[in-house]
Amino acid sequence: MTNPYMPHLAKIIRIIPQIDDVRLFQIRLEDEKIRNEFRHRPGQFVMISVLGTGEAPISISSSPTRTGIIELCIRKAGKVTDALFRLKENAVIGIRGPYGNGYFMERIKGNNLLIVAGGIGMAPLRSLLWYSLDNRDDFKDIILMYGTKTPNEMLFKDELFSLLDRGDIKCLLTVDKDDTGTWKTNVGVVTRLFDMISLSPETTYAAICGPPIMYQFVLQKLIECGFSKNRIMMSLERRMQCGIGKCLHCSVGHKYTCTDGPIFTYWDVMNMQEVV
Ligand SMILES: Cc1cc2nc3c(=O)[nH]c(=O)nc-3n(C[C@H](O)[C@H](O)[C@H](O)COP(=O)(O)OP(=O)(O)OC[C@H]3O[C@@H](n4cnc5c(N)ncnc54)[C@H](O)[C@@H]3O)c2cc1C
């Protein structure tokens, strides 16, 4: 029997700086067979390991439609990520997964999709964004709302700006304040963007990811707009260890965020006593 905790070796192909303390790591699984068989869904995560430091769960930031390379957008936060940031291109790390449920793509299909991201919350949502754009006919309207504190904190800036010219997505970017004097689009918190669009809550699924304070206001806004709680998908981050539902570290009530989540509907979350 294979050991589920055994990581596969993966080479860092390219490191692309994003903002202070956040980098995009492009990695490739070393074993060709494992690489070819690797499949994930938007919203799933992997456990990454750097020799001698332990493991950390990281969402896959690339779309399942782009195979061969796995992209991880990582903030330097502690033990494992500090060690990762010391590595250079061509270094080898460990990867196991993918784990977790991911976004409910079968349910979203045929509906409008509203993606609301704040700060580093864009990292997991980027996988959903590109998956839906690469399968554009499966969805009705696609709307992206993304906000950061300042222009310098916006992730994937070039990529997201290129969406402003596309006719098949409404891309709304905003910053709380413009400290550069060069910001050409919206200024204000992400909830202000709701005033710029009209939504059909009965035929739309919303996916949100961002800091806790953003959840509070965005959830309130979505409910005011008439969204039912089971059309709102959010990710729960809990400290995880095994990633496969064995160690109980990430349990919330009777759910494990690693296997039942990390994506939950707002309805599920409201029914988890510990989170409420
Ligand atoms: C499903 C999932 C997906 C994620 N995706 C991403 C992603 O795409 N990108 C990303 O950058 N991050 C992501 N994270 C967060 C990332 O896993 C954490 O930041 C992780 O802790 C980093 O590991 P580390 O060893 O570098 O940091 P750690 O050494 O674990 O430290 C991180 C922070 O946690 C604090 N801490 C350490 N131990 C404890 C403890 N026992 N209890 C409470 N706090 C503690 C530390 O003081 C520090 O502030 C994700 C988390 C989950 C659960």
The ligand as a Tripos MOL2 file, in Angstrom:
@<TRIPOS>MOLECULE
LIG
   53    58     1     0     0
SMALL
NO_CHARGES

@<TRIPOS>ATOM
      1 C1         -6.7340   25.1720    2.5580 C.3       1 LIG1
      2 C2         -5.6870   26.2290    2.7340 C.ar      1 LIG1
      3 C3         -5.1700   26.8780    1.6270 C.ar      1 LIG1
      4 C4         -4.1880   27.8600    1.7720 C.ar      1 LIG1
      5 N1         -3.7140   28.4680    0.6570 N.ar      1 LIG1
      6 C5         -2.7380   29.3790    0.7750 C.ar      1 LIG1
      7 C6         -2.2000   29.9990   -0.3950 C.ar      1 LIG1
      8 O1         -2.6190   29.7300   -1.5240 O.2       1 LIG1
      9 N2         -1.2020   30.8930   -0.2260 N.ar      1 LIG1
     10 C7         -0.7040   31.2320    1.0310 C.ar      1 LIG1
     11 O2          0.2110   32.0530    1.1090 O.2       1 LIG1
     12 N3         -1.2120   30.6700    2.1470 N.ar      1 LIG1
     13 C8         -2.2060   29.7510    2.0560 C.ar      1 LIG1
     14 N4         -2.7080   29.1620    3.1750 N.ar      1 LIG1
     15 C9         -2.1700   29.5650    4.4910 C.3       1 LIG1
     16 C10        -0.8760   28.8200    4.8180 C.3       1 LIG1
     17 O3         -1.1070   27.4230    4.8460 O.3       1 LIG1
     18 C11        -0.3760   29.2790    6.2020 C.3       1 LIG1
     19 O4          0.0740   30.6070    6.1140 O.3       1 LIG1
     20 C12         0.7010   28.3600    6.7490 C.3       1 LIG1
     21 O5          0.6800   28.4540    8.1510 O.3       1 LIG1
     22 C13         2.0950   28.6960    6.2820 C.3       1 LIG1
     23 O6          2.9720   27.7710    6.8690 O.3       1 LIG1
     24 P1          4.3470   28.2450    7.5400 P.3       1 LIG1
     25 O7          4.9820   27.0310    8.1620 O.co2     1 LIG1
     26 O8          5.1350   29.0290    6.5770 O.co2     1 LIG1
     27 O9          3.8880   29.2450    8.6570 O.3       1 LIG1
     28 P2          3.6860   28.9170   10.2200 P.3       1 LIG1
     29 O10         5.0010   28.6610   10.8730 O.co2     1 LIG1
     30 O11         2.6180   27.9090   10.3420 O.co2     1 LIG1
     31 O12         3.1720   30.3460   10.7140 O.3       1 LIG1
     32 C14         2.0910   31.0430   10.0670 C.3       1 LIG1
     33 C15         1.4040   31.9290   11.0840 C.3       1 LIG1
     34 O13         0.6620   31.1150   11.9860 O.3       1 LIG1
     35 C16         1.0490   31.3780   13.3200 C.3       1 LIG1
     36 N5          1.0220   30.0810   14.0310 N.ar      1 LIG1
     37 C17         1.9770   29.1280   14.0610 C.ar      1 LIG1
     38 N6          1.5630   28.0650   14.7810 N.ar      1 LIG1
     39 C18         0.3040   28.3530   15.2210 C.ar      1 LIG1
     40 C19        -0.6890   27.6570   15.9920 C.ar      1 LIG1
     41 N7         -0.4710   26.4370   16.5040 N.pl3     1 LIG1
     42 N8         -1.8860   28.2610   16.1750 N.ar      1 LIG1
     43 C20        -2.1280   29.4870   15.6790 C.ar      1 LIG1
     44 N9         -1.2510   30.1860   14.9430 N.ar      1 LIG1
     45 C21        -0.0530   29.6520   14.7310 C.ar      1 LIG1
     46 C22         2.4410   31.9410   13.1910 C.3       1 LIG1
     47 O14         2.7390   32.7650   14.2970 O.3       1 LIG1
     48 C23         2.3680   32.7480   11.9220 C.3       1 LIG1
     49 O15         1.7750   34.0080   12.1370 O.3       1 LIG1
     50 C24        -3.7040   28.1950    3.0680 C.ar      1 LIG1
     51 C25        -4.2290   27.5500    4.1990 C.ar      1 LIG1
     52 C26        -5.2080   26.5780    4.0320 C.ar      1 LIG1
     53 C27        -5.7630   25.8950    5.2430 C.3       1 LIG1
@<TRIPOS>BOND
     1     1     2 1
     2     2     3 ar
     3     2    52 ar
     4     3     4 ar
     5     4     5 ar
     6     4    50 ar
     7     5     6 ar
     8     6     7 ar
     9     6    13 1
    10     7     8 2
    11     7     9 ar
    12     9    10 ar
    13    10    11 2
    14    10    12 ar
    15    12    13 ar
    16    13    14 ar
    17    14    15 1
    18    14    50 ar
    19    15    16 1
    20    16    17 1
    21    16    18 1
    22    18    19 1
    23    18    20 1
    24    20    21 1
    25    20    22 1
    26    22    23 1
    27    23    24 1
    28    24    25 2
    29    24    26 1
    30    24    27 1
    31    27    28 1
    32    28    29 2
    33    28    30 1
    34    28    31 1
    35    31    32 1
    36    32    33 1
    37    33    34 1
    38    33    48 1
    39    34    35 1
    40    35    36 1
    41    35    46 1
    42    36    37 ar
    43    36    45 ar
    44    37    38 ar
    45    38    39 ar
    46    39    40 ar
    47    39    45 ar
    48    40    41 1
    49    40    42 ar
    50    42    43 ar
    51    43    44 ar
    52    44    45 ar
    53    46    47 1
    54    46    48 1
    55    48    49 1
    56    50    51 ar
    57    51    52 ar
    58    52    53 1
@<TRIPOS>SUBSTRUCTURE
     1 LIG1         1 GROUP 0 **** ****
